[in-house]
């Protein structure tokens, strides 16, 4: 599923216009991005949580020249799946 499919599903499920469903979806995604950018975590019970993992700096190598380079520390968003979602995904399909 991509963003436009999510908007379409939201519009059909809630009887919102596609424009309103797009506004709701964009607001949710933008708010999540802003929250993670501030360094805060997001927890959605039953779905999972988004956390920021901090990576220390380390010495790497340039793959082209083999030269040693210092890789700066960075923060990366990470998704940890919730118990209910994990169980739902791992439930065998019924035919």
C-alpha positions as CSV (number, residue, x, y, z in Angstrom):
1,X,0.0,0.0,0.0
2,X,1.3,3.4,-0.8
3,X,0.2,6.9,0.3
4,X,-2.5,7.4,-2.4
5,X,-4.0,4.0,-1.7
6,X,-4.1,4.9,2.0
7,X,-5.9,8.1,1.2
8,X,-8.4,6.3,-1.0
9,X,-9.1,3.7,1.7
10,X,-9.6,6.4,4.4
11,X,-12.0,8.3,2.1
12,X,-14.0,5.1,1.5
13,X,-14.0,4.0,5.1
14,X,-15.0,7.4,6.6
15,X,-17.1,8.9,3.8
16,X,-14.7,11.8,3.6
17,X,-13.9,13.4,0.3
18,X,-10.6,12.4,-1.2
19,X,-9.3,16.0,-0.6
20,X,-10.3,15.8,3.1
21,X,-8.8,12.3,3.4
22,X,-5.6,13.6,1.9
23,X,-5.5,16.5,4.4
24,X,-6.0,14.1,7.3
25,X,-3.3,11.7,6.1
26,X,-0.8,14.5,5.4
27,X,-1.4,16.0,8.8
28,X,-0.8,12.7,10.6
29,X,2.4,12.0,8.6
30,X,3.7,15.5,9.0
31,X,3.1,15.5,12.7
32,X,4.9,12.1,13.0
33,X,7.9,13.5,11.1
34,X,8.0,16.6,13.3
35,X,7.8,14.6,16.4
36,X,10.7,12.3,15.4
37,X,12.7,15.2,14.2
38,X,12.5,16.7,17.7
39,X,13.9,13.4,19.1
40,X,10.6,12.3,20.6
41,X,9.2,8.8,20.3
42,X,5.8,7.8,18.9
43,X,3.8,4.9,20.3
44,X,0.7,3.5,18.7
45,X,-0.7,0.7,20.9
46,X,-1.4,-2.5,19.0
47,X,0.6,-1.2,16.0
48,X,4.1,-0.4,17.1
49,X,6.4,2.4,18.1
50,X,8.8,4.7,16.2
51,X,12.0,5.5,18.1
52,X,15.2,7.4,17.3
53,X,18.4,5.4,17.5
54,X,21.6,7.2,18.0
55,X,24.6,5.9,16.1
56,X,28.1,6.8,17.3
57,X,30.8,8.1,15.0
58,X,33.1,5.5,13.6
59,X,36.0,5.1,11.2
60,X,35.0,3.8,7.8
61,X,36.6,3.3,4.4
62,X,36.0,5.0,1.1
63,X,35.0,2.0,-1.1
64,X,36.6,3.5,-4.2
65,X,39.9,4.6,-2.8
66,X,40.2,2.5,0.3
67,X,41.0,5.7,2.2
68,X,40.0,5.9,5.9
69,X,37.3,8.4,6.7
70,X,35.5,9.5,9.9
71,X,31.8,8.8,9.7
72,X,29.9,11.4,11.7
73,X,27.4,10.4,14.5
74,X,23.8,10.3,13.3
75,X,20.2,9.6,14.4
76,X,18.1,7.1,12.6
77,X,14.3,6.4,12.9
78,X,13.5,2.8,13.8
79,X,10.1,1.0,13.9
80,X,9.5,-1.6,16.5
81,X,6.4,-3.7,15.7
82,X,3.7,-4.1,18.4
83,X,2.6,-7.4,19.8
84,X,-0.9,-7.3,18.2
85,X,0.4,-6.5,14.7
86,X,3.1,-9.1,15.0
87,X,0.5,-11.8,16.0
88,X,-1.8,-10.7,13.2
89,X,0.9,-10.9,10.5
90,X,2.0,-14.3,11.8
91,X,-1.5,-15.8,11.9
92,X,-1.8,-18.4,9.1
93,X,-4.1,-17.4,6.3
94,X,-7.5,-19.3,6.0
95,X,-8.4,-20.6,2.6
